[in-house]
Amino acid sequence: MDIRAYIKNGFEVYYERYNQVSEDGFCRWMCLDVPEEMKVVDIDAEWSVWRMIPSTVTEGDIQTLEKEFGLNFPEWYKAFISTYHHYFGVIPDQSIEDPLNNVRDMFNPSLCSLGYLPFSWDTEYGKIICIDLNNNADEESCAIYEIEHEILFDDDADILSSLDYLYPNLKAYFDDTFLESNK
């Protein structure tokens, strides 16, 4: 399977699913301060509908981020953060100015030191979503977990027992988040 092509297709399907501007001028893909290269249409002086553009994130950028996190990223995740510039919201935004800034903001030393790569969040419930990289040799076994972000501020918390299993791997998370029609 061509992982990059799969991610690209999934992002495109997800974008098209919600790419309609309503009669009252609302579109799910509206953002503040959209760079000119990503603008489709200005709604008003501040808000614009954005479009995805091919990512400029390089393998060197990813290697630098891996060093910062102290983890080796799986191929699925590398493709996930280097396919398109976007403002999806369900995953860290990746603008063209600093595409890995919001990805970098996901860093959590407690999770990373235990081999868990935080890559998204559930803002409604305050949970961080992460990939278990302890079986990184087999990406199919790198399960996805979530954890209440408040637990990470408690020095006495048992982080490992606080992780809740979500998906068997990043592909399953990706399929459910980007390709399922009920989202």
C-alpha positions in Angstrom: 0.0 0.0 0.0 1.2 3.5 -0.9 0.7 5.2 2.5 1.2 8.7 1.3 -1.4 8.2 -1.5 -3.8 6.7 1.0 -3.4 9.7 3.4 -3.7 12.1 0.5 -7.0 10.5 -0.6 -8.4 10.4 2.9 -7.7 14.1 3.5 -9.3 14.9 0.1 -12.4 12.9 0.8 -12.8 14.5 4.2 -12.3 18.0 2.8 -14.8 17.5 0.0 -17.4 16.1 2.4 -17.7 19.4 4.2 -16.6 21.8 1.5 -20.0 23.6 1.0 -20.8 27.2 1.9 -24.3 27.5 3.3 -26.8 30.1 2.4 -25.8 32.1 5.5 -22.1 32.1 4.4 -20.8 29.4 6.7 -18.4 26.6 5.7 -16.7 24.1 8.0 -13.4 25.1 6.4 -13.5 28.7 7.5 -10.5 30.1 9.4 -9.0 33.3 10.6 -5.9 34.7 9.0 -5.6 32.1 6.2 -2.4 32.6 4.1 -3.1 33.9 0.6 -1.8 30.7 -1.0 -4.4 28.7 0.9 -7.5 31.0 0.5 -10.4 29.9 -1.6 -12.7 32.8 -0.8 -12.8 35.6 1.8 -16.0 35.5 3.9 -15.3 38.9 5.5 -12.2 40.9 6.4 -10.9 38.2 8.8 -12.5 34.8 7.9 -11.6 32.9 4.7 -12.4 29.4 3.4 -9.1 27.6 3.1 -7.9 24.8 0.7 -5.3 22.2 1.2 -2.0 22.6 -0.6 0.8 20.1 -0.9 3.0 20.1 2.1 6.5 21.5 2.1 7.5 19.4 5.2 10.7 17.5 4.3 12.2 14.3 5.7 14.8 16.5 7.4 12.1 18.5 9.1 10.6 15.2 10.3 14.0 13.9 11.5 14.5 17.1 13.5 11.0 16.7 15.1 11.8 13.0 15.9 15.0 14.2 17.8 13.0 16.8 19.7 10.4 14.2 20.7 13.0 11.5 21.3 11.0 9.0 19.2 11.2 7.3 15.9 8.0 8.1 14.0 6.2 5.3 12.1 5.8 5.8 8.3 2.0 6.3 8.7 2.6 9.3 11.0 5.4 10.7 8.8 2.9 10.7 5.8 0.2 12.1 8.1 2.2 15.2 8.9 3.8 15.8 5.5 1.1 15.4 2.9 -0.9 18.6 3.0 -1.0 22.0 4.7 -4.5 22.2 6.3 -6.7 23.5 9.1 -8.8 20.5 9.8 -9.1 21.1 13.6 -9.4 17.4 14.5 -5.7 17.1 14.1 -3.1 19.9 14.6 -3.4 22.6 11.9 -0.5 22.8 9.5 -0.2 26.2 8.0 2.4 27.0 5.4 4.2 29.5 7.6 5.3 26.9 10.2 3.7 23.6 9.3 5.1 21.7 12.2 4.5 24.3 14.9 1.2 22.9 16.1 2.5 19.3 15.7 5.4 20.3 17.9 3.0 21.7 20.5 1.6 18.2 21.0 4.9 17.2 22.6 4.5 15.9 26.2 7.6 14.7 28.0 5.8 12.2 30.2 4.1 10.5 27.3 7.1 10.6 25.0 9.4 9.1 27.6 7.1 6.1 27.9 7.1 5.6 24.1 3.8 7.3 23.4 3.6 9.9 20.6 0.8 12.5 21.2 -0.6 13.5 17.8 -4.1 14.9 18.3 -6.6 15.9 21.0 -10.3 15.7 21.7 -11.0 19.2 22.7 -14.6 18.5 23.7 -13.4 16.1 26.5 -9.9 17.3 27.1 -8.1 14.1 26.0 -4.8 13.7 24.2 -4.6 11.0 21.6 -1.3 9.2 21.1 0.4 6.3 19.3 2.0 3.5 21.3 5.4 3.3 19.7 6.7 0.5 21.9 6.1 -1.9 19.0 7.4 0.5 16.3 9.0 -2.3 14.4 5.4 -3.4 13.5 3.3 -0.4 12.6 0.2 -2.6 12.5 0.7 -3.1 16.3 1.2 0.6 17.2 -2.2 1.1 18.9 -3.9 4.4 19.5 -4.8 5.5 23.0 -6.3 8.5 24.7 -5.6 10.0 28.1 -7.1 12.8 30.1 -4.7 15.7 29.8 -5.2 16.6 33.5 -3.5 13.3 34.5 -0.3 14.5 32.9 -0.1 17.3 35.5 -0.3 14.9 38.4 3.2 13.8 39.4 1.8 10.8 41.2 -0.4 9.6 38.4 0.0 6.2 36.8 0.1 7.3 33.2 0.1 3.8 31.7 -3.0 2.6 33.6 -4.7 5.9 32.6 -4.4 5.3 28.9 -7.6 4.1 27.2 -7.4 2.0 24.1 -9.1 3.4 21.0 -7.8 1.8 17.8 -5.4 -1.0 16.8 -3.2 1.4 14.7 -3.0 4.8 13.0 -4.6 3.5 9.8 -7.8 2.5 11.8 -7.8 5.9 13.5 -7.4 7.6 10.1 -10.1 5.5 8.4 -12.6 6.3 11.2 -11.7 10.0 11.4 -11.3 10.9 7.7 -13.0 8.2 5.6 -16.2 7.2 7.5 -19.2 9.0 6.1 -20.8 9.7 9.5 -18.2 12.2 10.7 
